[in-house]
Amino acid sequence: MDKYIYLIITMILMMPMNSLAQSESKVDSLQAIAEEKFNEGDEKESLDFYQEILSRNSTHYDALWNASLINSRLGYQLDDDEKSKQLEFYNEALDLADQSIEHHGNKGHSYYVKAVALGRWSELQDNDTRIKTSHKIKKNVEKAAEMIPEYAPVWHLYGVFHSDVANISGAEKFAANLISEGIPEGSNEKAEEYLKKAIGMMPESILFRLDLAKHYLKVDDEESAREVLDEISEMEVTLPNEGQLKDEAANILKDL
């Protein structure tokens, strides 16, 4: 009788552990599918799986930062006349990034996706708001670069940030100094350095090279831009949703 009671108690104690193990296994399976869908270019379906993970574990790190990033990407893919829908995606991206920072402030992807979401969101705001937000973007991307220097997209984002800031017009700089704390410091040298660093870490990316070419055009270095665009013309599309970027590069090269 005592052995029977002991067996029942043991089974009861083990049930929560077994349930937890099954739950973790299910989340792992969902994450594997989400990553596979993203790599196939099906970002909307990938997001569905990350959202399913968050319904089971609202603080799951990989689900939070990936869901934030995908929302930013989906919003950016919409047409310019769908700004209200874009804002919905960007606000969701910001909320998820904030949750990732709240629960995983010691991990760099949280700050990377916050910088991405802020950048996309600010594009739809007035000039004063964009300038103020640029300081927040810099703060977050700097922190991400410190924490995950092995992650190539961080250096791409950092390079694009420097390129944008360093080449803002004189009139915009003057206006910024009147209405806010001014433009963050930007450097064309760092823009080139960081974009090249991203390319070195992830040479299969057409996006990284295209943004380097666009940077060269900003600084009137047409020869360097042409070289990079020629490189893109010889590349195969291996990353999801980059076929249109290769077409864009071809059109820029044709115009040159």
GUVO-941623 format. One record per residue: x negated, y, z negated of N, C-alpha, C in turn. Coordinates in steps of 0.001 Angstrom, whole numbers, plus 500000, padded with zeros to 6 digits. Layout:
XYZXYZXYZ ...
***
This chain:
499164498796500000500000500000500000499135501245500000 498119501266499154497213502427499077496504502650500404 496116501538501054495425501662502343496363502246503392 497644501851503315498636502347504272498837503855504110 498944504306502869499112505736502586497878506519503041 496716505945502789495459506612503193495399506774504711 495863505732505428495846505780506884496774506877507406 497958506999506797498916508019507214498356509417506973 497757509616505784497184510928505449496062511276506423 495237510299506749494129510518507682494645510916509053 495702510251509506496272510560510817496858511969510842 497507512358509738498086513699509658497005514763509705 495913514517508992494814515481508957494133515606510318 494129514513511060493453514524512350494304515143513442 495591515195513271496469515692514334496152517110514785 495964518081513882495628519434514332494314519489515101 493341518683514668492056518672515352492207518119516763 493004517044516899493224516474518222493964517458519110 494946518148518519495722519129519268494837520275519737 493937520726518855493019521801519209492077521372520327 491590520140520238490683519638521269491384519565522620 492639519125522605493408519044523842493643520433524427 493921521394523535494153522769523979492901523353524615 491756523131523979490495523632524516490177522983525858 490489521683525971490256520974527218491127521543528337 492377521874528005493289522448528988492792523815529444 492320524638528496491789525957528831490565525833529734 489703524869529430488518524653530265488919524288531691 489959523458531820490435523064533141491006524257533897 491766525091533194492344526283533805491253527249534253 490213527385533442489123528290533798488376527788535030 488177526478535117487490525916536277488290526187537559 489608526066537471490457526327538634490429527812538988 490483528679537954490447530127538183489170530532538896 488050529979538472486765530297539103486725529786540541 487283528593540758487307528027542105488158528884543040 489319529317542561490202530148543383489542531484543713 488845532059542747488156533325542989487076533155544045 486302532090543931485219531845544886485749531561546290 486980531102546376487616530865547664488230532144548242 488230533217547451488792534482547909490252534677547554 490835533738546825492239533843546427492310534492545043 492122535805545011491998536500543736493317536559542967 494428536697543682495722536756543005496017535460542257 495757534324542903496001533045542242495014532834541108 493776533284541309492789533199540242493267533967539014 493823535148539245494332535963538145495456535245537405 496307534543538138497401533797537502496853532791536498 495790532116536862495209531115535965494538531763534754 493882532905534970493296533603533823494382534114532880 495499534541533439496613534994532604497215533834531816 497229532657532422497707531474531713496786531150530534 495484531309530747494535531096529646494807532080528514 495042533347528877495279534371527855496595534148527112 497555533502527755498805533178527063498573532103526003 497521531324526163497166530285525200496149530787524178 495261531675524635494220532234523764493980533680524183 494621534604523495494635536014523902493278536697523788 492302536055523134490989536678522970489903535943523764 490296535096524680489332534313525456488444535255526283 487158535206526042486224536171526629486216536144528151 485954534985528735485841534904530192487156535276530874 488275534910530263489575535253530850489814536760530792 489442537398529693489656538840529545488858539636530569 487565539379530647486764540239531528487005539914533001 487242538643533316487533538313534709488893538849535147 489888538773534264491211539310534596491146540820534791 490339541490533984490156542928534146489531543235535499 488468542520535840487766542754537105488688542505538302 489460541430538253490340541106539374491418542168539542 491947542674538433492937543750538532492345544976539217 491104545312538887490441546443539554490276546172541042 489912544956541387489693544602542790491005544605543574 492053544066542979493347544012543667493913545417543889 493729546286542899494194547662543058493462548376544172 492163548139544275491348548806545299491702548329546698 492214547114546820492546546561548129493854547109548693 494631547802547864495900548359548321495667549598549190 496628549920550021496544551113550867496632552381550026 496134553466550569496109554733549840497501555261549505 498511554832550266499864555318549997500577554508548920 499841553601548271500404552790547185499753553139545852 499593554422545613498857554873544428499517554448543116 500834554458543067501503554065541827501215552605541500 501181551752542536500862550340542327499394550179541964 498537550985542600497117550947542245496922551282540772 497601552322540316497480552725538916497908551620537966 498919550861538342499363549744537505498225548737537339 497579548408538449496453547474538381495315548050537546 494993549323537767493858549918537063494136550074535564 495359550422535215495706550527533795495636549164533115 496071548139533825495970546779533276494497546383533128 493683546742534125492250546445534053491612547132532852 491990548382532611491455549120531462491884548480530147 493141548080530066493645547461528837492910546156528538 492723545339529559492013544071529363490547544306529005 489931545309529623488542545636529287488428546096527844 489376546906527399489371547361526005489524546186525038 490386545237525400490550544046524563489265543228524524 488596543140525675487340542395525726486279543055524856 486235544388524880485273545109524039485635544952522564 486926545005522262487377544872520867486988543520520278 487181542466521042486942541116520517485549540585520836 484891541175521840483583540675522261482659541850522563 482528542743521605481706543929521789480225543637521868 479848542390521618478440542003521687478094541343523021 479021541423523983478797540763525271478937541782526405 477993541717527329477839542774528323478918542874529379 479540541749529753480565541830530798481751542688530362 481975542791529074483064543638528571482852545081529012 481620545555528916481304546944529260481211547123530776 480784546073531475480722546154532927482118546362533511 483087545551533082484435545681533659485115546970533197 484723547486532029485269548777531598484758549878532542 483497549823532896482941550816533821483608550714535193 483823549497535666484479549297536967485893549870536940 486645549520535895488036549977535791488115551496535676 487219552088534893487193553546534766486903554210536105 485968553625536853485621554187538158486797554165539117 487488553046539181488647552939540078489772553867539627 490049553861538333491126554699537785490852556174538033 489613556589537858489276558009537977489418558512539402 489315557618540385489455558031541783490845558602542071 491816558263541241493188558722541447493542559910540554 492545560444539840492785561538538911492313562878539486 492632563948538780492189565271539212490686565423538979 490117566470539541488668566661539517488110566745538098 488792567464537229488331567612535849488281566264535145 489337565468535331489393564144534700488303563239535239 488059563304536544487006562479537139485643562816536551 485388564089536371484092564501535826483925564010534386 484961564200533584484901563740532203484742562219532132 485457561526533017485401560066533016484032559562533456 483339560321534293482031559879534786481040559660533646 481173560429532584480290560234531427480596558909530734 481866558534530687482252557254530085481772556088530948 481857556271532260481381555228533172479891554987532952 479134556077532891477688555945532701477362555242531385 478059555606530340477819554999529031478048553490529077 479131553075529726479461551652529766478544550865530681 478194551432531840477329550683532747475910550603532197 475467551622531486474147551566530839474111550459529795 475179550367529015475232549336527977475255547948528601 476015547803529694476075546515530380474706546128530930 473999547093531516472682546814532085471692546380531010 471824546938529821470958546549528709471265545128528229 472539544761528249472963543499527657472917542330528632 473186542581529909473175541488530902472361541911532135 471066542157531953470232542629533075470092541593534187 470459540343533897470366539292534915471591539250535829 472578540101535574473830540094536333473754541133537444 473588540678538674473348541562539820474410542644540014 475708542351539860476715543400540079476551544622539175 475939544445538010475702545590537133474780546590537805 473707546092538441472741546986539093473333547606540348 474196546875541015474907547446542156475761548616541706 476551548408540656477408549476540145476577550658539665 475490550381538981474612551437538464473999552229539617 473614551531540679473039552206541832474048553086542542 475261552575542735476319553363543373476645554587542524 476663554410541205476935555536540311475902556644540511 474629556279540523473581557281540703473683557937542082 474008557148543093474141557701544439475268558721544508 476399558394543898477548559303543914477248560597543151 476662560443541972476430561609541111475329562504541676 474273561889542184473133562675542675473483563472543923 474508563047544643474818563695545917476150564433545908 476610564782544728477818565589544635477512566992545156 478488567627545733478249568931546363477950570016545330 477272571045545777476938572158544889478180572834544333 479215572958545162480459573588544705481103572785543590 481064571453543733481645570592542702480838570669541411 479521570744541531478685570884540339478994572191539622 479143573250540384479445574556539794480784574516539069 481786573922539722483105573820539106483053572962537855 482269571893537892482165571000536743481579571716535535 480608572563535762479990573299534661480952574309534042 481941574735534807482911575698534298484007575041533478 484408573820533869485597573235533267485316572080532313 484081571631532216483801570492531340482336570497530956 481861569351530507480472569239530074479506569065531234 480007569145532443479146569049533613479021567641534146 478221567514535187478008566230535854476929565445535115 477120564123534941476052563320534336474804563351535212 473689563063534622472439563052535379472446561896536374 472064562201537603471985561174538630470698561300539423 470237560198539994468949560193540675469029559372541960 468614559959543076468563559214544323467518558101544268 466444558341543530465412557320543383465958556100542641 466721556359541568467293555244540817468397554554541623 469130555328542399470167554730543243469539553697544179 468473554076544853467798553148545768467192551976545003 466552552272543869465907551220543078466920550181542605 468030550643542050469000549716541473469742548926542553 470051549580543680470718548853544758469792547785545351 468521548117545505467564547131546002467372546000544993 467427546338543727467300545308542690468474544337542771 469679544875542952470863544025543085470745543113544300 470252543663545410470084542874546629469055541764546414 467970542082545723466955541075545450467488539935544602 468400540248543704468977539230542828470084538447543518 470745539064544489471888538439545157471836538781546649 470873538224547368470631538621548766471764538257549725 472653537376549319473764536982550196474895538002550223 474816539036549378475888540021549295475801541058550412 476837541124551225476933542158552248477277543498551602 478113543464550585478528544691549900477332545477549388 476387544813548754475232545505548179474435546218549266 474206545537550371473455546148551469474239547299552110 475537547115552259476356548168552861476306549435552021 476364549286550714476307550470549853474918551099549855 473879550297550066472540550872550205472460551680551499 473030551148552569473042551876553843473814553189553698 474936553146553014475726554362552803474943555375551970 474163554878551009473333555790550222472297556475551103 471651555718551981470655556302552878471287557378553762 472505557154554189473188558156555016473486559419554210 473771559249552928474021560416552071472790561309551973 471626560678551965470382561445551816469713561696553167 470482561515554240470020561801555608468819560958556039 468769559725555557467721558805555984468351557793556943 468623558260558154469341557435559128468536556213559547 467217556350559616466375555228560034466500554055559067 466431554349557759466551553290556755467951552686556772 468950553541556952470327553065557016470492552095558177 469917552457559317470035551605560503469372550240560257 468231550243559594467539548981559308468410548058558464 469045548629557446469892547815556563471126547320557314 471713548167558132472885547769558902472538546682559921 471331546762560484470866545703561387470736544372560637 470247544447559393470141543238558572471519542616558364 472505543457558079473860542954557844474401542264559093 474097542817560254474600542235561507474095540819561726 472952540477561106472368539141561253472818538185560155 473557538685559176473953537862558026475213537056558317 475313535902557680476543535121557701477380535520556490 478676535501556645479574535822555537479708534582554661 479181534673553444479230533528552525480017533838551255 480237535109550987480989535497549793482426535840550177 483382535591549269484794535813549607485100537277549910 485956537470550895486482538795551247485412539783551714 484308539278552271483260540183552750483219540301554272 484090539558554962484120539640556409484433541036556896 485371541697556223485737543056556614484606544038556345 483756543734555364482615544602555082481584544508556203 481420543320556758480492543168557883481022543944559089 482336543922559288482941544697560376482736546193560151 482887546623558911482679548040558590481238548457558881 480303547593558508478887547887558766478629547988560269 479259547111561046479085547142562496479619548445563084 480736548908562562481319550155563068480436551355562726 479865551366561528478966552448561137477739552460562043 477201551281562291476006551166563135476314551630564566 477494551287565040477911551717566380477999553238566462 478532553861565405478646555314565388477275555992565357 476315555334564711474975555899564670474322555896566048 
***
